[in-house]
Each structure stands twice: as structure tokens, then as C-alpha cells.
Amino acid sequence: MPDAQTTALLRAILDELCCDIPRFDSSTRTSVASQLLATVQQGKSSIEDLKRAGKVALRRSPTIWR
């Protein structure tokens, strides 16, 4: 489980990456959040690494909101 500082960073990046995704599209947000957590668990916690991983998850997630 990430510490409080990492959790805050993950939430901020999730909100930034999903700013154009409606809140009710929980499957896309969940996909991005899962990828962010997986990235941290791999030992990659820089902002650049997390944003890159989140963008990959967004591209993979089927959505009409792009």
C-alpha cells in the first residue's frame, strides 16, 4: 500500500489524466488507477513514469469520450 504522499500523487495524476473523462465513466478511471498502482508496485514512482503509464492505460481503454 502506497504511503500518504504517494497516494496523493497518484490521485493528482489520475485526476489530471482523466480530466476529460466523465466521473461516471468509472471503468476508464479504474483502468488508469490500476495501471498507476501497478507502476508504483514495479518501483517506478516518478511523475513522468506515472503519467506515461496512465496515458498508455487511457489509450487501451475503449471509450467514446476521447
C-alpha positions in Angstrom: 0.0 0.0 0.0 1.5 3.4 -1.0 2.2 5.9 1.7 0.1 9.1 2.0 2.4 11.2 -0.1 2.4 8.6 -3.0 -1.3 8.2 -2.7 -1.8 12.0 -3.0 0.5 12.0 -6.1 -1.4 9.1 -7.7 -4.8 10.8 -7.1 -3.5 14.1 -8.6 -2.1 12.3 -11.7 -5.4 10.3 -12.0 -7.4 13.5 -11.9 -5.1 15.2 -14.4 -5.1 12.4 -16.9 -8.9 11.8 -16.6 -9.9 15.4 -16.5 -11.9 15.0 -19.8 -13.4 11.6 -18.7 -16.8 12.0 -17.0 -16.8 10.9 -13.4 -19.5 8.3 -14.2 -17.1 6.5 -16.6 -15.7 4.5 -13.7 -14.3 1.7 -15.9 -11.8 4.1 -17.6 -10.8 5.7 -14.3 -10.4 2.3 -12.7 -8.2 1.1 -15.6 -6.0 4.1 -15.3 -5.8 3.9 -11.5 -4.9 0.2 -11.7 -2.1 0.9 -14.1 -0.8 3.7 -11.8 -0.8 1.4 -8.8 0.9 -1.4 -10.9 3.6 1.1 -11.9 4.3 2.1 -8.3 4.5 -1.6 -7.3 7.1 -2.0 -10.0 9.2 0.6 -8.2 8.5 3.4 -10.7 7.1 6.4 -8.9 8.4 9.4 -10.8 5.8 11.8 -12.2 7.0 11.0 -15.7 6.7 7.3 -15.2 3.3 7.5 -13.8 1.9 9.9 -16.4 3.4 7.6 -19.2 1.7 4.6 -17.7 -1.6 6.4 -17.2 -1.6 7.6 -20.8 -1.0 4.0 -22.0 -4.0 2.9 -20.0 -6.1 5.6 -21.5 -5.2 4.6 -25.0 -6.0 1.0 -24.3 -9.3 1.8 -22.6 -12.3 1.8 -25.0 -14.3 5.0 -24.6 -16.3 7.3 -26.6 -15.1 10.3 -24.6 -11.8 10.8 -26.4 
